[in-house]
Amino acid sequence: MTTAKTAIVTGATSGIGEAISRSLIAKGYNVMMAARRADRLESLAQELGPNADFAVTDITKRSDVISLADQAKEKFGQIDAFINNAGIMPLSFFKSRKVEEWDRMIDVNLKGTLYGIDAVLPDMLDRQDGHIINVASIAGLQTAPGFGVYSATKFGVRALSESLRQEVAAQNVRVTLISPGTVQTELFGTITDNEILELIQAGLPYEPMKPQTIADAVLYALSQPGSACVGEIVVRPTGQGTMS
């Protein structure tokens, strides 16, 4: 157990989550990384060194997320920050009737975020200290054809984040919502709707952001003094004027 601050990062094996984990380690944090890919977690933890550990976690299972928090406390002590980053984005048009994908998005993006909050909030309230960061999307600010269910989950994350911020502000627990635009990640690989895939394969008229850009936003929020809470950060590629 060390005196360094400890953060939990979900969805840590690629993209934004990996960039956040690497950045936190570089800033001297202990980092407990969570994801479902055990081999990738183990490899990344070995690369990042003794301040990194991992727990294979399915965030759609509340028991897994509680176990994740317990392992982080056992390994590093108190949890100072929880970064709810894991998410999926199998975009589809409603006419495609991808009902199982709708259910999965609700389970991962919305319920998974709630389970993360539930796992760490009691200790943070007891200590009157802590920081919860929820990674949402600009799809939680506006929507478009094909984005309906994904946007619904991200609008939900935005709403629960603001409600939580208001509830816990007097207990010195900070809540930050980060809403990225298009980022170079594996999210597009979850799309199975052929019409959506054709639109994506046609190419974007702008350059997506690198995951490190969002990791930098997380570091900014965490670096503020305890008297300041960054409630919301929206980061888009410069050329992204709309959802797509």
C-alpha positions in Angstrom: 0.0 0.0 0.0 1.3 3.4 -1.0 0.5 7.1 -0.3 -0.1 7.8 -4.0 -3.6 8.4 -5.1 -5.5 5.5 -6.6 -7.8 5.5 -9.6 -9.9 2.8 -11.2 -10.3 2.9 -14.9 -12.9 0.7 -16.7 -12.6 -0.2 -20.4 -8.8 0.0 -19.8 -7.5 -2.3 -22.5 -7.7 0.0 -25.5 -8.4 3.5 -26.8 -9.4 6.1 -24.3 -9.2 3.8 -21.3 -5.7 2.7 -22.1 -4.6 6.3 -22.7 -6.1 7.3 -19.3 -4.4 4.5 -17.5 -1.0 5.3 -19.0 -1.4 9.0 -18.3 -2.4 8.4 -14.7 0.6 6.1 -14.1 2.8 8.8 -15.6 1.4 11.3 -13.1 2.2 9.0 -10.1 -1.2 7.4 -9.6 -1.9 3.8 -8.6 -4.2 2.4 -11.3 -6.6 -0.5 -11.1 -7.5 -1.4 -14.7 -10.8 -3.1 -15.5 -11.9 -4.8 -18.7 -12.9 -8.3 -19.9 -9.8 -9.1 -21.9 -7.5 -10.8 -19.3 -4.5 -11.3 -21.6 -4.5 -7.6 -22.6 -4.9 -6.5 -19.0 -2.1 -8.6 -17.8 0.2 -7.4 -20.6 -0.6 -3.8 -19.9 -0.1 -4.1 -16.2 3.3 -5.7 -16.6 4.3 -2.9 -19.0 3.1 -0.1 -16.7 4.9 -1.5 -13.6 4.1 -2.0 -9.9 1.7 0.9 -9.6 -0.6 -0.8 -12.1 -2.9 -3.8 -11.3 -6.0 -5.2 -13.0 -9.2 -7.1 -12.4 -11.1 -8.9 -15.1 -14.5 -7.3 -14.9 -17.8 -7.4 -16.7 -19.3 -4.1 -15.8 -22.8 -5.3 -16.6 -22.6 -7.5 -13.4 -22.9 -5.5 -10.2 -21.0 -8.2 -8.3 -18.0 -7.9 -10.6 -17.8 -4.1 -10.1 -18.1 -4.4 -6.4 -15.3 -7.0 -6.5 -13.2 -4.6 -8.6 -13.5 -1.9 -6.0 -12.7 -4.3 -3.2 -9.6 -5.5 -5.0 -8.4 -1.9 -5.6 -8.8 -1.1 -1.9 -7.0 -4.3 -0.8 -4.1 -3.6 -3.2 -3.7 0.2 -2.9 -5.9 1.5 -0.1 -8.7 4.0 -0.6 -10.1 4.8 -4.1 -9.6 8.5 -4.9 -11.0 8.4 -8.4 -13.3 6.2 -10.5 -13.3 6.7 -14.2 -16.4 5.2 -15.8 -15.0 4.8 -19.3 -16.2 1.5 -20.6 -18.8 1.7 -23.4 -20.0 0.2 -26.6 -21.5 1.9 -29.7 -23.2 -0.6 -32.1 -25.1 2.1 -34.0 -28.1 1.1 -36.0 -31.3 2.3 -37.6 -34.4 1.4 -35.7 -35.8 -0.4 -38.8 -32.9 -2.9 -38.5 -34.4 -4.1 -35.2 -31.1 -4.8 -33.4 -32.9 -5.3 -30.2 -30.2 -7.4 -28.5 -27.7 -4.6 -29.3 -30.0 -2.0 -27.8 -30.2 -4.1 -24.6 -26.4 -4.5 -24.5 -25.9 -0.7 -24.9 -28.2 -0.1 -22.0 -26.5 -2.7 -19.9 -22.9 -1.5 -20.6 -23.3 2.3 -21.1 -25.9 3.1 -18.6 -26.2 0.3 -16.0 -22.4 -0.2 -16.0 -21.9 3.4 -15.1 -24.4 3.2 -12.3 -22.7 0.1 -10.9 -19.4 1.9 -10.9 -20.9 4.8 -9.0 -22.5 2.4 -6.5 -19.3 0.6 -5.9 -17.2 3.6 -4.7 -19.7 6.3 -3.6 -20.3 5.0 0.0 -16.6 5.2 0.9 -16.2 8.6 -0.8 -19.1 10.0 1.2 -17.7 8.6 4.4 -14.3 10.2 3.8 -15.9 13.3 2.2 -13.4 13.1 -0.6 -13.3 11.5 -4.0 -13.8 12.1 -7.7 -16.1 10.2 -10.1 -15.5 10.8 -13.8 -18.1 9.6 -16.4 -17.0 9.4 -20.0 -20.1 10.0 -22.2 -20.2 11.4 -25.7 -21.4 14.3 -27.7 -24.2 11.9 -28.6 -25.4 12.8 -25.1 -25.8 16.4 -26.3 -27.4 15.8 -29.7 -28.5 12.9 -31.8 -29.0 11.8 -35.4 -30.4 9.0 -37.4 -28.8 5.7 -36.4 -27.7 7.1 -33.0 -31.0 6.8 -31.2 -30.3 4.1 -28.6 -26.7 5.0 -28.2 -27.7 8.7 -27.6 -30.3 7.6 -25.2 -27.7 5.9 -23.0 -25.4 8.9 -23.2 -28.1 11.4 -22.5 -28.8 9.2 -19.5 -25.2 9.3 -18.3 -25.3 13.0 -18.6 -28.4 13.3 -16.6 -27.3 11.0 -13.8 -23.9 12.7 -13.6 -25.4 16.1 -13.0 -27.9 14.8 -10.5 -25.1 13.0 -8.7 -22.9 16.1 -8.7 -25.7 18.1 -7.0 -26.3 15.4 -4.4 -22.7 15.0 -3.3 -21.3 18.5 -3.7 -21.8 19.3 0.0 -19.8 16.2 0.9 -16.8 17.3 -1.1 -17.1 14.5 -3.7 -16.6 15.8 -7.2 -18.3 14.6 -10.4 -17.2 15.3 -13.9 -18.8 14.4 -17.2 -16.5 14.2 -20.2 -18.2 14.1 -23.6 -15.9 13.3 -26.5 -16.6 13.7 -30.2 -15.1 11.2 -32.7 -12.0 9.5 -31.4 -9.8 6.9 -33.0 -11.0 3.9 -31.0 -12.4 0.4 -31.4 -16.0 1.6 -30.9 -16.8 1.5 -34.6 -15.8 -2.2 -34.7 -19.0 -3.0 -32.7 -21.3 -1.8 -35.5 -23.2 -4.6 -37.4 -25.8 -2.5 -39.3 -24.8 -2.7 -42.9 -26.2 0.7 -43.8 -24.3 2.4 -41.0 -21.1 0.5 -42.0 -21.4 1.8 -45.5 -21.7 5.4 -44.3 -18.6 4.9 -42.1 -16.6 3.3 -44.8 -17.2 6.3 -47.0 -14.9 8.1 -44.6 -15.2 11.1 -42.3 -14.6 14.7 -43.6 -12.4 15.5 -40.6 -9.6 13.9 -38.6 -10.8 12.0 -35.4 -9.1 12.8 -32.2 -6.4 10.6 -30.6 -7.4 8.9 -27.3 -4.7 10.9 -25.5 -6.8 14.1 -26.1 -9.5 12.7 -23.8 -6.9 11.4 -21.3 -5.6 14.9 -21.1 -9.2 16.1 -20.3 -9.4 13.6 -17.5 -6.0 14.8 -16.1 -7.2 18.3 -16.2 -10.4 17.6 -14.2 -8.4 15.5 -11.6 -5.7 18.2 -11.3 -8.0 20.9 -10.0 -7.9 21.9 -6.3 -10.4 20.3 -4.0 -12.3 23.6 -4.0 -13.0 23.4 -7.7 -15.2 20.8 -9.6 -15.1 20.7 -13.3 -18.6 19.6 -14.0 -18.5 19.0 -17.7 -16.0 18.9 -20.5 -16.9 18.6 -24.2 -14.1 17.9 -26.7 -14.7 17.6 -30.4 -12.4 17.3 -33.4 -12.0 20.8 -34.8 -13.7 19.8 -38.1 -16.7 18.0 -36.5 -19.6 20.3 -36.9 -22.3 17.7 -36.4 -22.6 14.1 -35.0 -21.0 12.5 -38.1 
